């Protein structure tokens, strides 16, 4: 009997966490673009600019956070981020540079590295192998994830500067290998369907983050907290009804714990109090609605639990730096 109850509780936690993960992913309106799918023979190197410059190069708006990724299909890559230790990315692994720092991918490159824009502009690969050295070449797939509304998104804030995971192992939940194989097949088509590739890249990002959720360390606070049965349930309650009249006592009641113990456990896990987390998430939602919907400021405020529009405006400005109406004008 005890075993059945435990399994039911565990299943409920997993389902709740899926809901919160989906909510946070949807908030970022993720899209993807493939930049390079090439074979290189050492010595070679490609320079990737920092996120803002990469976004400008791709002619993306200031509201888009550009995140570079590198997947190694064969061989290995040395990833050299500015002011950080080098990272070896081997076959079947993917590195996603959420921190946005400029970096280099290479093998024994030294002074040979060239800017990625030169490859994109003329389509020429100066490090392409020939028949005699193809067997020792490296095959890489590089691109970007475009993310919006990352401000006040607790999931994004908890991501490491570089997320380095295996993309070659599959299980009952995650299908990164299948997604990558599908992308590779699309690339090989004589006429590539970029729409399909872009949608698959969105799915790839989600799959990698689901993998990270399963293995996150305490350093990835939000991901680690999602696996806590108490904190995960509270997050589910907040994300399911962000406009509800939540209090520490009401949330604590929902997880069957005393308010003081619940508040301490939540704050330890996330580094924010329950009410601070709720406010940040409400402001994230408010920013999206003001830029994407026709709701008035007072309607957005009311939906998010603010009876006083002026109080909502003060809170919004404190977190986003601008009054709601000004934010809307700038976003549109």
C-alpha positions in Angstrom: 0.0 0.0 0.0 2.8 2.4 0.9 4.6 1.7 -2.4 1.5 2.5 -4.4 1.0 5.8 -2.6 4.7 6.8 -3.1 4.6 6.0 -6.8 1.4 8.0 -7.3 3.0 11.0 -5.5 6.1 10.7 -7.6 4.1 10.6 -10.8 2.2 13.7 -9.7 5.4 15.5 -9.1 6.8 14.6 -12.5 3.5 15.8 -14.2 3.6 19.1 -12.3 7.2 19.7 -13.3 6.4 19.0 -16.9 3.8 21.7 -16.7 6.1 24.3 -15.2 8.9 23.4 -17.7 6.4 23.8 -20.6 5.2 27.2 -19.2 8.8 28.5 -18.9 9.8 27.2 -22.4 6.7 28.7 -24.0 7.4 32.0 -22.4 10.7 32.3 -24.3 9.1 31.8 -27.8 12.1 29.7 -28.8 13.1 29.4 -32.5 16.2 28.1 -34.1 18.5 28.6 -37.1 21.2 26.3 -38.5 24.4 28.2 -39.4 27.0 25.5 -40.2 27.0 21.8 -41.0 30.5 21.1 -42.1 33.5 18.8 -42.0 36.9 20.2 -40.9 40.4 18.8 -40.9 42.9 20.0 -38.3 44.3 22.5 -37.8 41.1 24.6 -38.0 39.2 27.2 -36.0 36.0 29.2 -36.2 35.4 32.4 -34.1 31.8 33.0 -32.8 31.1 36.6 -31.6 29.4 37.4 -28.3 25.6 37.2 -28.3 24.7 40.8 -29.1 27.1 40.9 -32.0 25.9 37.5 -33.3 22.3 38.8 -33.1 23.2 42.0 -35.0 25.1 39.9 -37.6 21.9 37.8 -38.1 19.8 41.0 -38.2 17.7 40.1 -35.1 16.0 42.6 -32.8 17.4 43.8 -29.5 14.6 41.8 -27.7 16.1 38.5 -29.0 18.7 36.6 -27.0 20.9 34.6 -29.3 22.3 31.4 -27.9 24.9 29.5 -30.0 25.1 25.7 -29.9 27.6 23.2 -31.3 26.9 19.5 -31.9 29.7 17.2 -32.8 28.7 14.4 -35.1 32.2 12.9 -35.6 35.5 13.6 -34.0 35.9 16.3 -31.3 35.9 20.0 -30.9 37.9 22.2 -28.5 35.5 25.0 -27.3 37.5 28.0 -26.0 35.2 30.6 -24.3 36.6 34.0 -23.4 37.9 34.1 -19.8 36.9 30.5 -19.1 38.5 27.2 -19.2 38.5 25.3 -22.5 36.0 22.5 -23.0 36.3 19.3 -25.0 33.1 18.4 -26.9 33.3 14.9 -28.2 31.2 12.9 -30.8 27.6 12.7 -29.7 27.8 15.7 -27.4 26.3 19.2 -27.6 27.4 22.4 -26.0 25.0 25.3 -25.7 26.5 28.7 -24.8 23.7 30.3 -22.7 26.1 32.8 -21.2 26.6 34.5 -24.6 30.3 35.0 -24.4 32.5 35.1 -27.5 34.2 31.8 -28.1 36.2 29.7 -30.6 35.6 26.1 -31.8 38.7 24.5 -33.1 41.3 21.8 -33.3 45.0 22.9 -33.0 43.9 26.3 -34.4 46.2 28.9 -32.9 46.2 31.8 -35.3 44.2 30.0 -38.0 40.7 30.7 -36.7 38.4 32.7 -38.9 35.2 34.6 -38.1 32.0 32.6 -38.6 30.6 35.5 -40.7 33.3 34.9 -43.4 32.0 31.3 -43.8 28.4 32.4 -43.9 29.0 35.2 -46.3 30.9 33.4 -49.0 30.0 29.8 -48.2 33.6 28.7 -48.5 35.1 26.2 -46.0 38.9 26.7 -46.1 39.3 23.7 -43.8 37.4 21.2 -45.9 39.0 17.7 -46.0 40.1 15.9 -49.1 40.0 12.2 -49.9 43.4 11.6 -48.2 42.5 13.1 -44.8 38.7 12.8 -44.7 38.9 9.9 -42.2 40.4 12.1 -39.5 38.2 15.0 -40.1 35.6 16.4 -37.6 32.0 16.8 -38.5 30.1 19.6 -36.6 26.6 21.1 -36.7 26.4 24.7 -35.4 23.5 27.0 -35.0 21.6 29.4 -32.8 18.5 29.3 -30.6 16.7 32.6 -30.6 14.9 33.3 -27.2 12.7 36.1 -26.2 11.4 37.3 -22.8 14.4 35.9 -20.9 14.3 38.7 -18.4 12.8 37.4 -15.1 12.6 33.9 -16.6 13.8 31.7 -13.7 14.6 28.8 -15.9 16.9 30.9 -18.1 18.5 32.5 -15.1 19.4 29.0 -13.7 21.1 27.8 -16.8 24.9 27.4 -16.8 27.0 29.6 -19.1 27.7 26.5 -21.1 25.5 23.5 -21.0 27.4 20.5 -22.1 25.5 17.2 -22.4 25.4 14.0 -24.3 22.9 14.0 -27.1 23.5 10.4 -28.2 21.7 8.6 -25.3 18.0 8.2 -25.4 15.5 7.0 -22.9 11.7 6.9 -22.5 11.4 10.6 -22.1 14.1 12.2 -24.3 14.7 11.9 -28.0 17.6 14.1 -28.8 19.3 11.5 -31.0 16.2 11.0 -33.1 15.8 14.8 -33.5 19.4 15.3 -34.5 19.2 12.4 -37.0 16.1 14.0 -38.5 17.9 17.4 -38.8 20.8 15.6 -40.5 18.5 13.9 -43.0 16.9 17.3 -43.8 20.3 18.8 -44.4 21.2 16.1 -46.9 18.1 16.9 -49.0 18.8 18.5 -52.4 16.2 21.1 -51.5 16.3 21.8 -47.8 13.0 22.6 -46.0 14.3 25.3 -43.6 10.8 25.5 -41.9 11.2 21.8 -40.8 14.8 22.3 -39.7 13.8 25.4 -37.6 11.0 23.5 -35.9 13.3 20.6 -35.2 15.8 22.9 -33.6 13.1 24.2 -31.2 12.4 20.6 -30.3 16.1 19.9 -29.9 16.4 22.8 -27.4 13.5 21.5 -25.4 14.9 17.9 -25.3 18.3 19.1 -24.1 16.6 21.1 -21.3 14.5 18.1 -20.3 17.7 16.1 -20.1 19.3 18.8 -17.9 16.2 18.8 -15.6 16.9 15.1 -14.9 20.5 15.5 -13.9 20.8 19.1 -12.7 23.0 19.9 -9.7 22.2 22.3 -6.9 24.0 25.0 -8.9 21.2 25.0 -11.4 18.8 26.2 -8.8 15.5 26.3 -10.7 16.1 22.9 -12.3 17.2 21.3 -9.1 14.2 22.8 -7.2 11.8 21.3 -9.7 12.8 17.9 -8.5 12.0 18.8 -4.9 8.5 17.3 -4.2 7.5 20.3 -2.0 9.0 23.2 -4.1 8.1 21.5 -7.4 4.4 21.4 -6.3 4.5 25.0 -5.1 6.0 26.1 -8.5 3.2 24.2 -10.3 0.6 26.0 -8.2 2.1 29.4 -9.0 2.5 28.7 -12.8 -1.0 27.2 -13.1 -2.7 30.3 -11.5 -0.3 33.2 -11.4 -3.1 35.7 -10.8 -4.4 33.9 -7.8 -4.3 35.6 -4.4 -1.3 33.6 -3.2 0.3 33.9 0.2 3.0 31.9 1.9 0.3 30.4 4.0 -1.9 29.3 1.1 1.1 27.8 -0.8 2.2 26.1 2.4 -1.2 24.6 2.8 -1.1 23.3 -0.8 2.0 21.3 0.0 0.9 20.2 3.5 3.7 22.0 5.4 3.9 24.8 7.9 4.4 28.3 6.5 7.8 28.8 8.1 9.2 25.4 7.1 7.8 25.8 3.5 9.2 29.4 3.1 12.7 28.3 4.3 12.7 25.3 2.0 11.6 27.3 -1.0 14.1 30.1 -0.4 17.0 27.7 0.2 16.1 25.9 -3.1 15.6 28.9 -5.3 17.4 31.8 -3.6 14.1 33.7 -3.7 11.2 33.8 -1.3 7.9 32.4 -2.6 6.4 35.9 -3.0 9.5 37.2 -4.8 9.4 34.4 -7.2 5.7 34.9 -7.8 6.2 38.7 -8.4 9.0 38.1 -10.9 7.0 35.5 -12.8 4.0 37.8 -12.9 6.1 40.6 -14.3 7.5 38.2 -16.9 3.9 37.4 -18.0 3.0 41.1 -17.9 5.8 42.1 -20.2 4.8 39.4 -22.7 1.1 40.4 -22.7 1.9 44.1 -23.1 4.0 43.4 -26.2 2.0 40.5 -27.7 -1.7 41.2 -26.9 -4.2 44.0 -27.0 -5.0 43.9 -23.3 -5.0 47.2 -21.5 -2.5 47.8 -18.7 -5.4 47.6 -16.2 -6.6 44.4 -17.7 -3.1 42.8 -17.5 -2.8 44.0 -13.9 -6.2 42.6 -12.9 -5.4 39.2 -14.5 -2.3 39.0 -12.5 -3.9 39.7 -9.2 -3.4 43.5 -8.9 -6.5 45.4 -7.9 -4.6 48.6 -7.9 -3.2 49.5 -11.4 -0.8 52.1 -9.9 0.7 49.5 -7.6 1.1 47.2 -10.6 2.8 49.9 -12.6 5.3 50.6 -9.7 6.2 46.9 -9.4 6.5 46.6 -13.2 8.9 49.6 -13.4 11.0 48.3 -10.5 11.6 45.0 -12.3 11.6 46.0 -16.0 13.0 49.5 -15.7 10.1 51.2 -17.5 6.4 51.9 -16.8 4.0 49.4 -18.5 2.8 51.9 -21.2 6.3 52.9 -22.1 7.4 49.3 -22.3 4.5 48.5 -24.6 5.4 51.4 -26.9 9.0 50.3 -27.1 8.1 46.6 -27.7 5.8 47.5 -30.6 
